[in-house]
């Protein structure tokens, strides 16, 4: 019998003051889903507790490979048919390693129909310190680290039940927030967690959708432009993120390359003629990209989807169509820009090599807080509260308690 659903229960209470028990709060973070095997290691061995109450202490080896084989789980010289395995380090001060990455707390391994699910059960504050260090540079100004901490905490609590069907609260990937274990904790991220203890961003008494991104390219996106629904606190605002190495970018595709990409997405187009941007929002980002073919048909594609298809860094871009005429003789090739030559309408082109140049700004969806914008604002002397209230209109910074 395999595990179908593990129920995780967390009660969330909103209070106006800090709570002394907050340090004991824990969160379950999904590290791996549906894997065939996982390597677990601790310096002085591990202790495994099975669902049936049996406990095993394993210290002959430092590392143990847990393998899913039909309904069975194999590790060391042991074979069991249980739904769940709790793994602790034999010495409480040791860390557990999962496929080479170290984590605090303990692990849960769920034996499911699809394979093994590996979960890190950790104190919430340690989770946050690692998330902040995983998302931005721990050596950035403290106020930017605090701003990132508050949005990370708010995001985690708002989405605390988002993965219950898989047996955990949050994913360690960008499906929730990047979480990379102990290696990405830092004394400064721990300080940011302590100095913003229990603080979250709220709007009209509710936790906000505290989305964030790397760089806005000078102007954040209105939430409705990217996701369709209007959110009062996710408005387009100026963002001083010109120090970002991703502030501006450029990418070029040939007409044929774009047609091939579209075919892989089940959009079979006959002779691409033009690409236009539709429903442009206040930040200059379109909500739709329109593909025109030679028969005057067009196909509308969500701009975020189009961005991922072409590997563009953001949806804040413009498009320039280049035309050239290819001439080939033996192995030599020559390319002329026919528009600059002024002959586009004077000759019939039989081997036209159109290309599209995408010139853009920023990296990410562009909604909410820009991490590089927060960096520059903190360098200019703004507090983390001022940074947050700049990027999220009309919010309040309040305190929240979590009880297990």
N, C-alpha and C positions, 0 to 999 in steps of 0.2 A: 504494500500500500504506500503510495507516494503522497507527499504534501500537495495540496491544491492551493489553499490560501492560509496564510498566517495573519492573524488579526493583531494589529498594534494599536494600542489605545493611549492617547495623550489628551489630557484635559488642559485647555488653555483658559487662563483667567487674566483679565485686564485689570491692573491695579495702578494707582498713581504713585506708589512708593516702591523702592527696591525691596526684595525679599531675601532674607538671610540664607534660605535653603537653596538659592539659585545655583550655587556651585555644584550641587548634586544632580542637577538636571542632566538627562542623557538623551541621545538621539541615535537612531539606527540608520546607517548610511550604507546603501548598496554599492559594494566595490566591484563585483562581477556577477553577471547574469548568465545562466544556462551554459556553464563551461563543463568540459569533460573531466578536468583535473585542476588542482590548485596546489601550489607548494607553500606550506606553512612552516615558519621557522621561528625559534626563540633561542637565545644564547644558552639557556640551561634546561631546555626541554619544554614540553607542553603538557597541559592537563586537559583531557577531553571528557565532557559530561554528555551522556546520551539521553535521549528522551525517556528511556525506561529507568533512569536513575543511576545506571552504571557509570563509574568514574574510572578513567585510565590515566596513569602518569607515565609519560614517555620521555625518557632522557638518554637513551642509547645513541640517538642521533640528534643533531641540531635541527634538521629539516625533515618534514614528513609530507609526502605527496598524497593528497586525498583524491581518489579516483572514483568517478561514477561509472558503474558497470551494471546496466539494466536497473534492477531495484536495489542493488547493493552499493555500499560505499567501502572502499578499501583504503587503508592507511597503515603503514608499518607492516606488521604481520597480522593485522586485524581485518576482519570482514564483518560488516553489520548491515542490517536492513532496518534502519531507523529514518524517521523524517527529518530529524534535526540533531545537530552536533554543536555543542558549545565548547569553544577552545580558549583556554587561558594560558598565559605563560606560567611555568612552574614557580618562578620567583616573581612576585608582584611588581618588582621594580623593572623587570625586563619588558622590552617591547616585542610585539608580534610582527613578523614580516610576512607579507602576502605577495608571492611572486617577486620578491626582492625589494618591495616597498614597505617601510616600517610604519606601524600604527600604534596608537595608545589604545587602552581599553581592552575589550575582548572581542572574539569573533563568533558569529553564528553561521553555520553551514547548513543550508536547506537542501534536502534531497528531493528534487521535483521531477516531473515527467520529462522536462526539457534539459535536465542536467543539474549542476550544482549552482546555487546562489550563495555568494559570500557577502556577509554583512559585518560591518564594524560598529559595535555598540560602544559609544564614546561619550564623554562629557560634552555638553553642548558648547561650552566656552572653548574647549580645545578644538572642537570642530571648526568654530568660527575663526580662531587664530590661524588655522591651516588654510581655510578658504580665502581669507584676506591675503595671506602670503602666496597662495596659488594664483590669485586673480591679478595682483599688482605687486610691484617691487617693494619689499619691506623697508628699503632705505629711502622711500619717498617721504615727504614731510608728514609729520604725525597727524595733522588735521585731515589730510587726504586719506590716511589709513583709518581714521575714525569715521569719516564719511562712508568709506567702503564697508566698515564694520557694521554700521547702522543699516545700510541697504542690504547687506548679506544676512543680517539677523532678521530683518523684516521679511525678506524674500523666503528664508527658511521657514519661519513660523507661519507665513501665509500658505506655504505649500507643504506643510508638515504631513499632510495625509495623501500626498499626490501619488505615492507608490505603495500604498498599503496592500494592494492586491499581490504585490511581489514579496511582501513580508518585511518591508522596511519603510522608513519615512521619506528619505531623500536619496537621490543618486549622486555618486561621486563624480559624475561627468557633467557636461554642460546641459544635460537634460534638467538638472537642478543648478548646481554651481560646482565649479572645479574644486575638488578636494583631493590633495595629494599627500596626506599623512604628515608625519612628524617632520620630515625634511623641509616642509614649507612653513612650519611654525618659526617664529622669530621673536626675540624679546620685545621688539617694537610692535609686532602684531598682537602679542599677548597684552602689552600695555594699552593698545587701542581698545581691546576687548574690555579690559578692566575699567578704563576711564569712560566708557560708554555703557556701563553695566545695565543690562535689561532695556536699553533704549531702542525704540522702534519708531518708524514713521507711520503716522495715521492721517486719514482724511475723513472727517465727519465720524470719528470714533472707530473706523475700520482700518485694518492694516492695508497699506497701499500695495499695488503691484510695483514693487521697487526694481523695475527692470533697469539695466545699465549696459554699457558697451565700452569699447576701447576708445574710440575717437569719433566725434560728431562732424569733423571737418568744418568747424566754424559755426554750425547751427544744428541744433537737435531736431529730430523729426517729431511732428505731432503724432500722437498715438493712433489716431483714426486714419492717418495716411498709410501707415504700415499694416495695421491690423483691422481696420474697418470700423471698430466701435469707438465712440467718443468717451474719453476719460478726462474729467476736468483737470486733474493735476498733471497730466502728460501732454503739455503744450510745447510748441516749438520756441526755443529760447537760444540766445547767442551762447556760444561755447568757445572759450579761449584755449583751444587745444592745438594751437599751431606748433607747439614744441614736440608733438607726436611725430615719430618717424613715419607714421602712416597717414599724415595729414592730407597729402595728395597722392594720387596714383594714376597710372595710365595703362590700358591694355588694348591690344589690337587683335581682331579676328578677321580672317577672310570670310567672304560670303559663303564659301563651301564649308568652312569649319562650323559656322553657325547653323547651316542647314543640317549638317551631320548631327550636331548636338540636339537639335529639335527633333530629328527622327528618333533618337534614343528616348525621347520623352513623348513619343507617339503623336508628334505634330509633323505630319508629312506635308511639306510646303513645296509648291511648284515655282521655282525661280524667285528667290527672295529679292524684293525690290527696295524695301525701305523698312526702317525700324523707327517708331515714334514713341514718345513718352506721353502718357495720358494721366489726367486727374492729378496734376502737380500740386503738392501741398505748399504751405508757407515756407518750408525749409528748402524748396527746390527739388524735393524727392517726389517721383511719380508713384501712384499706387498701382498703375498698370503699364505694361510695355506692350505695344501693338506691333505685330509682325504683318507686313503687307506682301502679297505675292503678285505675280505677273498678271493674274486674272482679276485684280482689284478685290480679292478676298483678303480678310484680315483675321488675325488670331490674337485675342487678348490674353496676356499672361500676367499673373500676379508679380509685381516687381521684385519682391523678396525671393520668390521661386526662381525668377529669371536670373537674379544675382547669383544664387547658388549654382544654377546650371552652368553659368559661364565663369564661375570662380572669381566674381568681382568682389571687391572689399566692402562695398556699401551700395545703397540705392541712390546715393547723391551723386549722379553723374550726368554728363551730356554725351551725345553721340555725334560724331562727324563721319560722314561717308566719303571714302576716298575712291577715286576711279583711276585705273591705270591700264595701259595697253601692253600686253606681253608679246615680245617678238623673240623667236628662237631660231637659231641657226646652228646646226650640229649640237654641240654641248654648251654653247654660249647662250645666255639669256640676257635680255635687256628689258627694262621696265621704265615706262614714261608716265608721268602724271599728266593725263590728257586734259584735266581741267585747267592746270596751270599753262599748258600749251595753247589753250583756247580753241581746241579742235573738237570738243565733245559733240557739238551739234553739226559738224561739218563732214564727218566721215562715219561710215557704218562700221561698227566694232564687231569683230567676230570672235575675239579672244579677250574679253574684258575681265579684269581681275579686281572686282570690287572688294574693299575691306572696310571695316567699321572700327573706328577708334573710340574707345570709352575712356573719357577723362573724368575722374571723380575725386571726391574728398571723403576722408574718414574711413573708419573700419568698424563694421558691425551694423546692427539694425538702426542705430541712431536715436532710439527712444530712451528717455530718462537721463540718468547721470552719465556723462562722459568721464571716464576715468582720467584721461589726459587733461580734460578741462578742470576736473577737481584738483589735479596735480598743480596746474598753473595758478588756480585761484588760491590754493594753500600757500604757494610760494609768494603770492602777492599779499598775504596776511589775512585772508578770509578764514573764519572759523568753520568747523565741519557743519555746524547748524546753518550757517549762511550758505554754504555750498549746497546742502540738501534742499534748502528752501528756494534756491535759485533754479534748481533742476526739476523740482516737484512743486507746482504751484499750490499754495493754500494748505500745505500740510502742517502738522504739529509733530514735535518730537516728544513722545510720552514713554512711560515705563510699562513693561509687561512681565508677567511671571508665567512660567511653565511648570506644571506639576506632572510627575510621572504617574 
